């Protein structure tokens, strides 16, 4: 993973970048991580450089590490599970885990509808991933304010266009 530049960001934004980097480096098997706002916008990513340019350069075969694609999937799964929880009247959704033949997808609520999504390899230990995601959510949830979400979104947009913050 290439660490994104945190120059010019607030201390809260730098701390979230550090937490995300720590999550990816501490947990074996994580391929991609995305933090998504309640309206489906990518806020924080384990691979912010892999956006539109990288999608055009490779065939469309699923997320395979692209946090932009992962954000879309996480947002959709988040909406689907929230709707299912409302229909069943069992309360809010805390986390969703999907095990596939060649990997796993984990989605966990952060705060105010924001979501943390992790794409893991087949070799990842699901319980370890879930534990570290819960740690991330516990540490990030109280600081993910509307102002910070706006700052993170502007930061990602400026990285993808190459313009200064």
N, C-alpha and C positions, 0 to 999 in steps of 0.2 A: 504494500500500500504506500502510496506517495502522500505525505502529509500536506494538507492544504496550507496555504499561507494564511496566517492569522494577523498579519500586520494591519493595523488600523481598526481592529475589532475591539469591542468592549471586553472587559475582563470576564463577564458572564459568557460571552460568545467563545472566547478563547478556552474557557473551562469546559464548555460543551464539546469543542473540537478535541480537547485533551481526553475527555471521557470516551468519546467515540474511538479515537486512536487507541486508547488503552483497551477498550472492548475487543477491537479487531486483533490487536497484538497478543492479548492474554488468552484468547480462546481459540484453540486449534480447530481448523475446519471452517471458520467463517470466511465466506467468499465475498460478500458484499453486505453493506449495512446502509439503511436509509431512515432518516427521521422525516416524517411527513406531517404537514399541518392538517387540521380538521377539514380544510377545503381541498385537500389532495395535492398541495404544492410541496415539492421537495425542499426541505430546510437545511438538512445536514447530510453529508454523504461520505462514505469511506473511500470513494473514488471520484471526486468532483470533476476531474479532468476528462472523464469518459462520458460525455454528453452527446449532443447531436452529431458532432464530427465522427465520433467512434461508431455510432449507430449506422451512419452512412457507409462506413468503411467495412462493415461486417454484415453477413447475412442475418436476417431477423430469425433467430433461433431461441428466443427467450432471454431472460435476464443475464445468464452466464457472467455475472459480475458487474453489470451496469446498474448503478444505483438509480439512474433515471428510469430505467425499465422496472426496477424493483419498487420504486415509489408508486408507480402506476398500479402494480399488482397489489401492494400493501393497502393502498387507498380503496381499491375495489373490494378486497377481502374485508377490510374494516367496515365499509358500508354494509356489506352483506351480513356480517355477523351482528352488527348493531340492529339491523332490521329483524333478524331472527330472534335476538334477545327480546326485543319489544313485543314480537308476536307471541313469544312463549312466556312473557312476563316474569322472567327470572332475574332481572336486574341487569346491570352493565356488564359488558364484555371486558375481561381482564387480559386474556391472552388466547391466541389461536396457534396451534401447531399442526403442520401438515407434513407428513412423512411420505416421501416418494422413493422410487427405486434408486435414484442417483443423487438424492439430496433431500434437504428439508427446508421448509419455510416457517419462520416464526414471526408472529405479529403480537405486539404488546401495547396496550394503552399507556400513554404517558400522562397527559393532562389536557383538559379542555378539548378533547377529541383528537389530539395529536397522537401519532403512532410511531413506534419503533419497529422496523422490519429487518429481519436478518435472513440471508440466504446462506445456508450451510451445506457443506459437502456431505456425501453419504457416510464419511468416517467420523463426522462430528458427534460428540456425546450430547444428546438432546437435553439432558438434565443440566449439564454444565452450561450450555448456551442459555437455557431458561434462567438459571441462577444469575449469570452475569448480566443478562438483559434486565432482570429485576433490580439488580444493583444500579445499573445505568438509569432506569426509570426513577428509582428512589432518589438518586442524586440530581437528576435533571428536571424532574417534574415541577419542583417548586420555583425554579428559575426561568422556565419556559413561558415568559410573559408575552403578551401581544407585541410589545416593543422589541423584544429579543427575536421573536419569530420574524418580524419585518426586517430586522438587521441581518439575520441569517439568510433570508430570501434574497435581499439585495446583494449580499456577499456572493452567493452562488450565481446570480445573474451576471455580476461583474466578472467572475471567473470564466463563465462560458463565453462571454463576448470579448474578454481580454481587456476590458476597460478598467481603470483604476477605481477604487472604492471611493 
